Amino acid sequence: MTKLFIAILVIFFTGLIIYSPNIVRLYKLATLYNEKSIAKNFINIDKLFETSIPIPASESPYIFNKKDFDLPESYEFEGEAFNLQDGLDHFHTDGLIVLHDGEMLYENYWNGNSKDSKHIAFSVSKSILSALFGIAVEEGLIESIDDEVSKYLDDFADTGYENVKIKNLLQMSSGIEFNEDYEDQNSDINKFGRATAIGTPFRKFAKSLKNGREQGTYNHYVSLDTQVLGMIIESVTDMPLRDYLYKRIWSKIGTENEAYYIVDRTGTDMALGGLNASLRDFAKFGQLYLNEGSWEGEQIIPRAWVNQSHTPDAPHLMPNAGELSSNEWGYGYQWWVPGDPLTDYTAHGIFNQFIYIDPISKVVIAKTSSNYRFRSEREYSKAVHIAMFRSIASYIISKDIN
């Protein structure tokens, strides 16, 4: 009996040594969104998960010229007026920057955040990936966005992604079966999170997905589509995504702070949602898009790519596309188009991260949040944010700020 007991103890402690790191990572993932700790967690991702080496700040930081400006007291949503500060509080706003014509009208932080906090962007990362993809196409590293995935990723032959065209990845129309419901514990996106926590590489998980619909016909959000785009960039540039980001964008737009990605156990950057950076630097990226890809006279992102990125070009990509889409908003190249009108567009990440751009009013709004209610009020929170942003932009125009 003693020998059996000792054997059981040996097996137990061996298992504990082998599996305890995975258990810890799963625990961190499970508690990431707790109401009392979510704001702190979102600016301390590097203390919770494996992250990349830092992306350096620019050697010549750009500081926005500031003007005195007060936000409007109210915003309009569905024909009613609501208090703006109450809205910002309700959605647990961590930081807010408002730019107009390249000048900073407003900057504020809450919940322990500051101008130097590195806040997780979640799917705002996708819009930054889109910019890198446009640059890679311009450089001739990618021959055409009508090429199939397997042309650049040989190991994706015989997977659901084999014959999918790059353009359909960019436009979330790949036909890949994927459930991105964060409230459903058995959804694909939650399975992905758990798989990553226990060490499954992003690449392996992407290869496990199946194609269940004709590509290019239906707009359906699949985060792993973006990860495959990131793999293509790493393949054609022969460098990590973080290095390409630094060389082609981050070093050129006067970023003030280092940034970093969440990585998997192979060191691959999480292109689909793992970028962490300061709000000022996210705002600069928004200004870069407002400038149609130009920064202080240098064309960093091709102008045509910027414009195509926020222009839905097929019925299933239009806002309110009905049976042709699982989303109310329209979609471009990894950018959302809320619609009515079609002129403004936004990057958006879960828990209400935003880079909002209105070319008509020349307004850019960058917002980080730790909205622990997001999973239960997802579409409502997205719609209200666009209403708030449009009200701010209209207010700026009414004040004739020059």
SVG drawing of the C-alpha trace seen along z (x, -y; Angstrom):
<svg xmlns="http://www.w3.org/2000/svg" viewBox="-36 -79 52 81">
<polyline fill="none" stroke="black" stroke-width="0.4" points="0.0,0.0 2.9,-2.4 4.5,-1.8 1.2,-2.4 0.7,-5.6 4.2,-6.8 3.6,-6.0 0.3,-8.0 2.2,-11.0 4.9,-10.8 2.3,-10.8 0.4,-13.7 3.4,-15.9 4.8,-15.0 1.5,-16.1 1.4,-19.2 4.9,-20.2 3.9,-19.5 0.5,-21.1 0.6,-23.9 1.9,-26.5 -1.1,-25.8 -3.5,-25.9 -2.0,-29.3 -2.5,-30.7 -6.1,-29.4 -6.8,-31.0 -5.4,-34.3 -7.5,-34.1 -10.7,-33.2 -10.2,-36.2 -9.0,-38.7 -12.4,-40.4 -13.4,-40.5 -15.2,-43.8 -12.8,-44.7 -9.6,-44.0 -10.3,-44.4 -9.0,-48.0 -5.7,-47.1 -5.4,-43.9 -5.8,-45.7 -2.7,-47.9 -0.7,-45.0 -1.0,-42.3 2.8,-41.8 2.5,-40.7 -0.2,-38.2 0.7,-36.6 3.7,-35.9 4.6,-39.0 7.0,-40.0 10.1,-42.1 9.1,-45.7 8.5,-47.6 10.6,-50.8 9.1,-54.2 10.1,-56.6 13.4,-58.3 11.6,-61.6 8.4,-61.6 5.6,-63.7 3.6,-65.8 0.2,-67.1 -0.5,-70.7 -3.1,-71.2 -6.1,-73.5 -8.6,-74.3 -11.8,-72.5 -14.7,-71.1 -16.6,-68.1 -20.3,-68.6 -22.5,-67.9 -24.8,-65.5 -25.0,-63.2 -28.0,-62.0 -28.9,-58.3 -32.1,-57.1 -33.7,-60.5 -33.0,-61.2 -30.4,-63.2 -28.1,-61.6 -25.4,-63.0 -22.0,-62.3 -20.0,-61.9 -22.6,-59.4 -22.0,-57.5 -18.3,-57.5 -18.6,-56.3 -21.1,-53.6 -18.8,-52.0 -15.9,-52.2 -13.8,-54.5 -10.0,-54.2 -8.8,-56.9 -10.2,-59.3 -8.4,-61.5 -10.1,-63.8 -8.2,-65.2 -9.4,-67.8 -7.4,-68.6 -4.3,-67.2 -4.6,-69.1 -5.5,-67.6 -8.7,-69.1 -9.2,-66.7 -7.2,-64.1 -8.3,-62.4 -7.7,-59.2 -9.5,-57.2 -9.2,-53.9 -5.5,-54.1 -4.6,-54.8 -2.2,-57.6 -0.7,-58.9 2.1,-56.3 -0.1,-53.2 0.1,-50.4 -3.5,-49.3 -4.5,-46.2 -6.1,-47.0 -7.9,-43.7 -9.3,-43.8 -8.1,-47.4 -4.9,-45.4 -6.6,-44.1 -6.9,-47.6 -3.2,-48.1 -2.5,-44.7 -4.4,-45.9 -2.1,-48.9 0.9,-46.6 -0.7,-44.4 -1.3,-47.4 2.4,-48.3 3.5,-44.8 1.4,-44.8 2.8,-48.1 6.3,-46.8 5.6,-43.9 6.0,-41.3 2.4,-40.1 1.6,-39.9 -2.2,-40.3 -4.9,-40.2 -6.7,-37.9 -4.0,-35.3 -4.9,-32.2 -3.5,-31.7 -1.6,-28.5 0.5,-30.5 2.3,-32.1 1.7,-29.5 2.6,-26.0 1.6,-24.3 -2.0,-25.5 -2.6,-23.1 -5.4,-20.7 -6.8,-23.0 -9.9,-25.1 -7.8,-28.1 -6.1,-26.4 -8.1,-28.1 -9.3,-31.2 -8.4,-34.4 -6.5,-37.0 -9.1,-39.6 -11.8,-37.5 -9.6,-37.3 -9.2,-41.1 -13.0,-41.5 -14.0,-38.8 -15.7,-36.8 -13.5,-33.7 -16.3,-31.2 -14.5,-29.7 -16.9,-28.3 -16.3,-30.2 -18.4,-31.3 -17.1,-34.5 -19.6,-34.8 -17.7,-35.7 -20.7,-34.9 -20.7,-31.3 -18.1,-29.4 -18.0,-26.7 -17.6,-29.2 -14.6,-29.0 -13.1,-32.3 -13.2,-31.0 -11.8,-27.7 -9.0,-29.6 -8.3,-31.5 -8.1,-28.4 -6.0,-26.6 -3.5,-29.5 -3.3,-29.5 -2.3,-25.9 0.3,-26.3 -1.3,-25.6 0.4,-27.7 -1.8,-30.2 -0.8,-28.4 -1.9,-25.0 -5.3,-26.3 -5.9,-28.1 -5.2,-24.9 -7.9,-23.1 -10.7,-25.3 -13.0,-24.2 -14.6,-26.0 -18.4,-25.8 -19.6,-28.5 -18.7,-29.9 -16.1,-32.5 -16.7,-36.1 -20.5,-35.9 -21.2,-36.4 -19.6,-38.8 -18.8,-36.9 -16.3,-37.9 -13.5,-35.3 -10.6,-36.6 -8.3,-33.8 -8.6,-35.2 -6.5,-38.1 -4.0,-35.8 -3.5,-34.0 -3.0,-37.5 -0.3,-38.1 1.4,-34.8 1.5,-35.8 3.2,-39.1 5.8,-37.3 6.4,-34.8 6.9,-37.4 8.9,-39.9 10.9,-37.2 10.6,-39.0 8.2,-39.1 5.2,-41.2 6.4,-43.5 9.6,-44.3 7.7,-45.1 5.3,-47.3 8.2,-49.2 10.1,-49.7 7.2,-50.7 4.8,-52.6 5.7,-52.9 9.1,-54.6 7.7,-57.0 4.7,-58.5 6.4,-59.9 5.2,-57.3 6.0,-58.3 6.0,-54.9 7.1,-51.4 4.5,-48.8 4.3,-45.0 2.2,-42.1 0.9,-39.0 2.7,-36.0 2.1,-32.3 4.6,-29.7 6.5,-29.9 6.9,-33.6 4.4,-34.5 2.7,-37.9 -1.0,-37.8 -2.0,-39.8 -5.7,-39.3 -5.9,-41.3 -2.6,-41.3 -1.2,-44.8 -0.6,-46.9 0.2,-50.6 -0.5,-54.0 -3.6,-55.9 -1.6,-58.8 0.1,-56.4 -3.2,-54.8 -4.5,-58.3 -1.5,-59.0 -2.3,-55.9 -5.8,-57.3 -4.4,-60.6 -2.3,-58.7 -5.5,-57.2 -7.3,-60.6 -4.3,-61.9 -4.9,-59.1 -1.7,-57.3 0.6,-60.4 2.7,-61.7 4.6,-64.9 4.9,-64.6 5.8,-60.9 3.3,-58.5 3.6,-55.6 0.5,-53.6 -0.6,-53.8 -3.5,-56.3 -5.5,-53.9 -5.2,-51.2 -6.4,-53.6 -9.5,-54.5 -10.3,-50.9 -9.9,-49.9 -13.1,-51.7 -15.1,-51.3 -17.4,-48.3 -17.3,-47.0 -19.9,-44.3 -23.5,-43.8 -22.5,-41.5 -20.1,-44.1 -22.6,-47.0 -24.0,-48.1 -27.3,-46.4 -26.7,-43.7 -29.4,-41.5 -29.1,-37.8 -25.7,-38.5 -24.0,-39.3 -23.8,-38.4 -22.9,-42.0 -25.0,-45.2 -22.0,-47.3 -20.3,-47.2 -16.8,-46.1 -13.7,-47.0 -10.1,-45.8 -10.2,-45.1 -12.1,-48.3 -15.7,-48.8 -18.1,-51.1 -21.2,-51.8 -23.1,-53.4 -25.9,-56.1 -23.8,-57.9 -20.9,-55.8 -18.4,-58.5 -17.0,-57.7 -15.3,-54.4 -13.7,-52.8 -11.4,-50.2 -13.0,-48.4 -11.9,-45.9 -14.0,-44.0 -14.7,-45.8 -15.0,-49.0 -11.6,-49.9 -11.9,-52.4 -10.0,-54.4 -12.8,-56.4 -12.2,-58.5 -14.5,-61.1 -12.9,-62.5 -15.7,-65.1 -15.2,-66.8 -11.5,-65.9 -12.0,-64.3 -10.1,-61.3 -11.2,-59.8 -9.1,-57.2 -10.7,-55.4 -9.6,-52.6 -12.1,-51.0 -12.5,-48.2 -16.3,-47.7 -16.9,-44.5 -20.5,-44.6 -19.5,-44.3 -20.4,-40.7 -24.0,-41.3 -24.5,-44.6 -22.2,-44.2 -24.2,-45.7 -25.8,-48.3 -22.4,-49.5 -21.1,-49.7 -24.0,-51.7 -23.9,-54.1 -20.2,-54.8 -20.7,-55.8 -23.6,-58.1 -21.2,-59.7 -18.4,-60.1 -20.7,-61.6 -22.1,-64.0 -18.6,-65.1 -17.7,-65.6 -20.8,-67.6 -20.2,-69.7 -16.7,-70.5 -18.0,-71.6 -20.6,-73.7 -18.0,-75.6 -16.0,-76.3 -12.7,-75.3 -9.7,-76.3"/>
</svg>
